Amino acid sequence: MAQSISSSLPQSTTPSTGVRVKVVGLFKTLGTLTLLLIALPFNAFIVLISLLWGIVQPFRKKAVVAAHPQTILVSGAKMTKALQLARSFHAAGHRVILIEGHKYWLSGHRFSKAVSRFYTVPTPEKDPEGYIQALVEIVKKEKVDVYVPVCSPVASYYDSLTKPALLSEYCEVFHFDADVTKMLDDKFAFTDQARSLGLSVPKSFKITDPQQVINFDFSQETRKYILKSISYDSVRRLNLTKLPCDTPEETAAFVNSLPISPEKPWIMQEFIPGKELCTHSTVRDGELRLHCCSNSSAFQINYENVENPQIREWVQHFIKSLGLTGQVSFDFIQAEDGTAYAIECNPRTHSAITMFYNHPGVADAYLGKTPLAAPLEPLASSKPTYFIYHEIWRLTGIRSWKQLQTSVNTLVRGTDAIYSLDDSIPFLTLHHWQIPLLLLKNLQQLKGWVKIDFNIGKLVELGGD
């Protein structure tokens, strides 16, 4: 129930600071575990009622049997988006195998009724050959037809590397080739590619040395700039310091504090004021088969479908031009003049897929080979999705009647992305098994953490996955 925004990790290396940080982290972890323990009886009661209702309800739904049932391998078991896809495939009559890295053997989603089998595999960036071999063995053992990666930012490239090993003999891999993934995941290469297609993107510069920023002539620019790591950084990605700072000395101090190097390049991107939006798209052979768009923020945990034809056309143009097959998400800024600028691309599943929780066509959008009349979008009847523990934590920051009304309205209008009346156990096991065990591990090691992300199912840590 506790999600801390401030880091308890050390900002200096002095012994006294290190001890203080460990003490603060200790009490923060113990406090969070206590809150989760207090909430346990309430959530256990909700899940018990849900299970009893599933037994006694007079008009129980019959299980769907697909015309051509397939076995689908889904990765990313710790994350809500993997649970959502597993439920969608299961609801359409397919069999789902769920996998995750060894660190997350404690995944609460493995207990979903949508999951037939669960396996853990080596961490791909640490043991790429072992990861590929483990996937091959699972695919062979379970007779998998399609592998749908729901990957972390780091794992997306390694999932592309599995394609030659799996496609040649065993199953389809619904993911991009390695060179395409690398381009899409590189913030600078992506903007360069989009610009070459005539699509709107902000001005961007690749930075490999802090001095490039210090020497940059900002006086010739009409807008400020921000710096973002090209490789995924779960903590620093939330830092949107505008450049230049008030003085050249402040600019130099900020830039020199960042780990910029030729081996870890950054992108300096024009900051365009406007509305932030994010998308998820499922594409096959350049055809947009499933699409949604939602208002966005730096730490995104609420999703409500927004009709935006300009963004949909941008996405269609991009994926058709490259003939893409896989899952791709984009971050956009819609400027005051209405122009939508793509600021980033992520070649993987977006948590906005939770908006399709009640859509019967998701499995066909992924697995079907026949072109669709139009891309699937969330049903008009679907509610905005949220994560109840994040919403409860937000209540602690309410300082006005208007803020309280907004929070209550979010809860009343929406639905929890994890809880499902006919598949309620993951709601219990995520919050009271997966997260507590991760906290206990950090407690044992006296490690700090920045925040809990119940959506992704992990503790956000400096240098974490």
NORRAKA-V504768 format. One record per residue. RES is the residue in three letters. PHI is phi in radians with two decimals (999 if undefined). OMEGA is omega in whole degrees, 0 to 359 (* if undefined). NEAR is the number of other C-alpha atoms within 10 Angstrom. Layout:
RES_PHI_OMEGA_NEAR + RES_PHI_OMEGA_NEAR
//
This chain:
MET_999_183_21 + ALA_-1.76_177_21 + GLN_-2.31_184_19 + SER_-1.61_179_15 + ILE_-1.56_182_10 + SER_-1.59_183_9 + SER_-1.36_172_18 + SER_-1.81_182_21 + LEU_-1.54_186_19 + PRO_-1.15_175_15 + GLN_-1.79_175_10 + SER_-2.51_186_10 + THR_-1.90_179_8 + THR_-1.19_182_9 + PRO_-1.01_182_9 + SER_-1.12_178_10 + THR_-1.13_180_14 + GLY_-1.06_179_15 + VAL_-1.15_181_12 + ARG_-1.08_179_14 + VAL_-1.09_180_20 + LYS_-1.14_179_20 + VAL_-1.17_178_16 + VAL_-1.07_179_17 + GLY_-1.08_179_22 + LEU_-1.06_182_19 + PHE_-1.21_178_12 + LYS_-1.14_180_19 + THR_-1.16_178_22 + LEU_-1.10_178_15 + GLY_-1.11_179_13 + THR_-1.14_178_18 + LEU_-1.08_178_20 + THR_-1.13_179_15 + LEU_-1.11_178_13 + LEU_-1.14_178_20 + LEU_-1.17_177_15 + ILE_-1.11_182_12 + ALA_-1.34_185_15 + LEU_-0.94_182_15 + PRO_-1.06_180_11 + PHE_-1.16_180_12 + ASN_-1.24_177_19 + ALA_-1.09_179_17 + PHE_-1.14_179_12 + ILE_-1.06_181_17 + VAL_-1.19_178_22 + LEU_-1.07_178_15 + ILE_-1.07_179_14 + SER_-1.09_180_18 + LEU_-1.15_179_16 + LEU_-1.12_179_10 + TRP_-1.09_178_14 + GLY_-1.11_180_17 + ILE_-1.43_190_11 + VAL_-1.71_184_9 + GLN_-1.03_187_9 + PRO_-1.26_185_8 + PHE_-2.13_181_7 + ARG_-1.28_180_11 + LYS_-1.23_175_9 + LYS_-1.38_180_6 + ALA_-1.10_180_10 + VAL_-1.36_175_11 + VAL_-1.98_182_12 + ALA_-1.20_178_14 + ALA_-1.07_177_9 + HIS_-2.32_183_7 + PRO_-1.08_180_14 + GLN_-2.20_174_18 + THR_-1.77_185_21 + ILE_-1.95_175_26 + LEU_-1.66_181_28 + VAL_-2.13_178_24 + SER_-1.68_176_26 + GLY_1.31_189_25 + ALA_-1.04_181_29 + LYS_-1.28_190_29 + MET_-1.75_181_25 + THR_-1.09_183_26 + LYS_-1.13_176_24 + ALA_-1.20_177_27 + LEU_-1.06_181_26 + GLN_-1.10_178_22 + LEU_-1.16_177_25 + ALA_-1.02_179_29 + ARG_-1.11_181_24 + SER_-1.16_178_23 + PHE_-1.16_180_27 + HIS_-1.10_181_25 + ALA_-1.11_179_21 + ALA_-1.57_175_19 + GLY_1.68_180_20 + HIS_-1.75_179_22 + ARG_-1.70_186_22 + VAL_-2.06_172_26 + ILE_-1.90_183_23 + LEU_-1.93_178_24 + ILE_-2.31_177_26 + GLU_-2.78_178_24 + GLY_-1.15_183_19 + HIS_-0.96_181_13 + LYS_-1.01_185_13 + TYR_-1.87_173_19 + TRP_-1.02_183_17 + LEU_-1.48_182_21 + SER_-0.85_178_28 + GLY_-1.25_183_24 + HIS_-1.32_178_29 + ARG_-1.10_182_25 + PHE_-1.56_177_19 + SER_-1.14_178_18 + LYS_-1.21_178_16 + ALA_-1.37_186_24 + VAL_-1.75_179_20 + SER_-1.45_180_16 + ARG_-2.47_179_14 + PHE_-2.29_178_20 + TYR_-2.34_169_17 + THR_-1.93_185_21 + VAL_-2.36_178_21 + PRO_-1.09_176_19 + THR_-1.23_189_18 + PRO_-1.07_182_19 + GLU_-1.25_178_12 + LYS_-1.62_182_9 + ASP_-2.53_184_12 + PRO_-1.04_180_17 + GLU_-1.18_178_16 + GLY_-1.13_179_14 + TYR_-1.12_181_20 + ILE_-1.10_181_20 + GLN_-1.11_179_17 + ALA_-1.11_178_16 + LEU_-1.11_180_23 + VAL_-1.04_181_18 + GLU_-1.12_179_11 + ILE_-1.16_180_18 + VAL_-1.06_180_21 + LYS_-1.19_183_15 + LYS_-1.13_185_9 + GLU_-1.65_180_15 + LYS_0.95_182_15 + VAL_-1.23_177_20 + ASP_-1.67_183_19 + VAL_-2.43_173_22 + TYR_-1.81_179_25 + VAL_-1.98_180_25 + PRO_-1.21_168_23 + VAL_-2.01_196_29 + CYS_-1.70_171_23 + SER_-1.32_179_19 + PRO_-0.97_181_17 + VAL_-1.25_188_16 + ALA_-1.37_186_19 + SER_-1.04_179_23 + TYR_-1.19_181_24 + TYR_-1.20_175_19 + ASP_-1.18_174_28 + SER_-1.14_180_20 + LEU_-1.21_179_21 + THR_-1.33_187_22 + LYS_-1.02_180_20 + PRO_-1.05_182_12 + ALA_-1.27_184_15 + LEU_-1.69_185_20 + LEU_-1.15_186_14 + SER_-1.10_185_9 + GLU_-2.31_198_10 + TYR_-1.94_187_16 + CYS_-2.72_174_21 + GLU_-1.34_174_17 + VAL_-1.95_184_23 + PHE_-1.48_185_22 + HIS_-2.80_184_28 + PHE_-1.41_172_23 + ASP_-1.17_187_19 + ALA_-1.04_182_18 + ASP_-1.18_178_12 + VAL_-1.21_178_17 + THR_-1.03_181_22 + LYS_-1.07_180_17 + MET_-1.18_182_17 + LEU_-1.14_183_24 + ASP_-1.40_179_23 + ASP_-1.55_187_23 + LYS_-1.00_180_25 + PHE_-1.32_180_23 + ALA_-1.07_179_17 + PHE_-1.12_181_21 + THR_-1.11_177_26 + ASP_-1.12_179_18 + GLN_-1.13_181_16 + ALA_-1.11_180_18 + ARG_-1.11_180_15 + SER_-1.17_178_10 + LEU_-1.61_179_13 + GLY_1.39_182_11 + LEU_-1.67_186_17 + SER_-1.38_176_17 + VAL_-2.48_178_23 + PRO_-1.24_172_19 + LYS_-1.09_185_17 + SER_-2.47_178_20 + PHE_-2.35_177_18 + LYS_-1.46_185_19 + ILE_-2.03_178_22 + THR_-2.05_181_17 + ASP_-2.57_179_17 + PRO_-0.94_183_21 + GLN_-1.11_178_13 + GLN_-1.05_179_14 + VAL_-1.32_181_21 + ILE_-1.07_182_19 + ASN_-1.53_185_10 + PHE_-1.16_180_10 + ASP_-1.54_181_10 + PHE_-1.24_182_14 + SER_-1.14_180_8 + GLN_-1.52_185_7 + GLU_-1.81_179_9 + THR_-1.59_181_8 + ARG_-2.14_173_15 + LYS_-1.32_178_16 + TYR_-2.24_172_23 + ILE_-2.24_178_17 + LEU_-1.90_177_25 + LYS_-2.36_176_22 + SER_-1.20_178_20 + ILE_-1.19_173_21 + SER_-1.42_186_16 + TYR_-1.12_176_16 + ASP_-2.31_188_17 + SER_-1.14_182_16 + VAL_-1.77_185_15 + ARG_-1.21_178_13 + ARG_-1.12_180_15 + LEU_-1.52_181_12 + ASN_-1.52_182_11 + LEU_-2.02_178_13 + THR_-1.04_182_14 + LYS_-1.46_178_15 + LEU_-2.01_3_24 + PRO_-1.37_174_21 + CYS_-1.29_185_15 + ASP_-1.10_179_9 + THR_-2.31_177_10 + PRO_-1.02_180_13 + GLU_-1.14_179_11 + GLU_-1.16_177_13 + THR_-1.07_181_18 + ALA_-1.11_181_17 + ALA_-1.12_180_14 + PHE_-1.15_184_16 + VAL_-1.13_180_19 + ASN_-1.21_178_15 + SER_-1.41_183_9 + LEU_-1.67_181_14 + PRO_-1.41_181_14 + ILE_-1.62_179_19 + SER_-2.81_175_12 + PRO_-1.03_179_10 + GLU_-1.36_179_8 + LYS_-2.23_182_13 + PRO_-1.25_177_20 + TRP_-2.11_175_25 + ILE_-2.07_172_22 + MET_-1.75_190_22 + GLN_-2.12_177_22 + GLU_-0.98_179_21 + PHE_-1.57_182_19 + ILE_-1.83_177_20 + PRO_-1.11_179_12 + GLY_2.77_182_16 + LYS_-1.56_177_15 + GLU_-1.52_176_20 + LEU_-2.38_177_21 + CYS_-2.28_181_26 + THR_-2.34_164_27 + HIS_-2.23_178_24 + SER_-2.39_172_30 + THR_-1.86_189_26 + VAL_-2.28_176_25 + ARG_-2.47_179_24 + ASP_0.90_178_15 + GLY_1.40_179_18 + GLU_-1.69_176_20 + LEU_-1.39_187_24 + ARG_-1.81_179_23 + LEU_-2.59_185_24 + HIS_-2.65_171_24 + CYS_-2.56_182_26 + CYS_-2.43_182_28 + SER_-2.50_169_22 + ASN_-1.04_189_18 + SER_-2.31_176_20 + SER_-2.79_183_14 + ALA_-1.09_177_10 + PHE_-2.01_192_9 + GLN_-1.58_179_15 + ILE_-2.42_177_20 + ASN_-2.30_183_24 + TYR_-2.33_175_24 + GLU_-2.46_186_20 + ASN_-1.10_179_23 + VAL_-2.15_176_14 + GLU_-1.33_179_12 + ASN_-2.49_184_13 + PRO_-1.00_181_10 + GLN_-1.11_179_13 + ILE_-1.19_178_22 + ARG_-1.05_179_18 + GLU_-1.15_177_10 + TRP_-1.03_181_17 + VAL_-1.09_181_22 + GLN_-1.04_179_18 + HIS_-1.07_183_19 + PHE_-1.14_185_18 + ILE_-1.24_178_20 + LYS_-1.21_181_16 + SER_-1.09_182_12 + LEU_-1.75_179_13 + GLY_1.06_188_13 + LEU_-1.29_171_21 + THR_-2.32_180_21 + GLY_2.62_179_22 + GLN_-2.09_184_23 + VAL_-2.51_177_24 + SER_-2.28_182_24 + PHE_-2.23_170_21 + ASP_-1.88_182_21 + PHE_-2.16_165_25 + ILE_-2.09_175_25 + GLN_-1.73_184_18 + ALA_-1.23_182_14 + GLU_-1.08_179_11 + ASP_-1.45_177_7 + GLY_1.67_181_11 + THR_-1.23_178_15 + ALA_-1.70_179_24 + TYR_-1.89_174_22 + ALA_-1.40_183_25 + ILE_-1.81_184_23 + GLU_-2.88_176_21 + CYS_-2.26_177_21 + ASN_-2.18_183_22 + PRO_-1.40_183_26 + ARG_-2.91_181_28 + THR_-1.16_176_26 + HIS_-1.80_179_22 + SER_-1.13_175_25 + ALA_-1.10_176_29 + ILE_-1.04_178_27 + THR_-1.08_179_25 + MET_-1.20_179_27 + PHE_-1.69_186_25 + TYR_-1.02_182_21 + ASN_-2.05_182_17 + HIS_-1.63_183_17 + PRO_-1.36_187_14 + GLY_-1.76_185_17 + VAL_-1.07_183_25 + ALA_-1.04_180_19 + ASP_-1.18_178_17 + ALA_-1.10_179_20 + TYR_-1.46_192_21 + LEU_-1.74_184_17 + GLY_-1.20_180_13 + LYS_-1.81_179_10 + THR_-1.40_179_8 + PRO_-0.99_179_13 + LEU_-1.61_179_14 + ALA_-1.12_180_7 + ALA_-2.76_178_11 + PRO_-1.08_175_17 + LEU_-1.23_174_20 + GLU_-2.25_179_20 + PRO_-0.93_180_24 + LEU_-1.09_177_14 + ALA_-1.05_181_8 + SER_-1.46_182_8 + SER_-1.27_180_17 + LYS_-1.62_172_21 + PRO_-1.03_181_23 + THR_-1.83_178_26 + TYR_-2.53_179_23 + PHE_-2.17_194_21 + ILE_-1.00_182_18 + TYR_-1.23_174_19 + HIS_-1.18_180_18 + GLU_-1.16_178_19 + ILE_-1.12_179_15 + TRP_-1.10_179_14 + ARG_-1.08_180_16 + LEU_-1.05_181_13 + THR_-1.23_181_9 + GLY_-1.75_182_10 + ILE_-1.26_181_14 + ARG_-2.23_180_9 + SER_-2.64_178_8 + TRP_-1.08_180_9 + LYS_-1.13_178_10 + GLN_-1.10_178_14 + LEU_-1.13_179_15 + GLN_-1.06_180_11 + THR_-1.10_180_12 + SER_-1.13_179_16 + VAL_-1.12_180_14 + ASN_-1.10_177_11 + THR_-1.05_182_16 + LEU_-1.20_184_17 + VAL_-1.28_184_11 + ARG_-1.35_189_10 + GLY_-1.81_178_18 + THR_-2.51_179_19 + ASP_-1.17_185_18 + ALA_-1.29_183_27 + ILE_-1.73_183_26 + TYR_-1.24_173_18 + SER_-2.46_183_16 + LEU_-1.01_182_13 + ASP_-1.72_176_16 + ASP_-2.70_192_18 + SER_-1.56_186_23 + ILE_-1.04_178_25 + PRO_-1.01_178_24 + PHE_-1.08_179_23 + LEU_-1.39_187_23 + THR_-1.31_174_21 + LEU_-1.17_187_26 + HIS_-1.32_188_21 + HIS_-2.18_175_19 + TRP_-2.41_184_17 + GLN_-1.09_182_22 + ILE_-1.17_177_24 + PRO_-1.02_179_20 + LEU_-1.16_176_17 + LEU_-1.15_178_18 + LEU_-1.12_179_23 + LEU_-1.11_178_14 + LYS_-1.13_177_12 + ASN_-1.13_179_17 + LEU_-1.11_179_18 + GLN_-1.08_182_10 + GLN_-1.63_184_11 + LEU_0.92_179_16 + LYS_-1.69_176_18 + GLY_-1.58_176_25 + TRP_-2.65_184_21 + VAL_-1.53_178_19 + LYS_-2.79_174_18 + ILE_-1.72_175_23 + ASP_-1.93_181_21 + PHE_-1.21_177_23 + ASN_-1.14_181_21 + ILE_-1.44_177_18 + GLY_1.32_182_22 + LYS_-2.63_170_21 + LEU_-1.65_178_20 + VAL_-1.41_183_18 + GLU_-2.33_173_19 + LEU_-1.08_181_16 + GLY_1.33_181_8 + GLY_-1.43_182_11 + ASP_-1.43_*_14
//
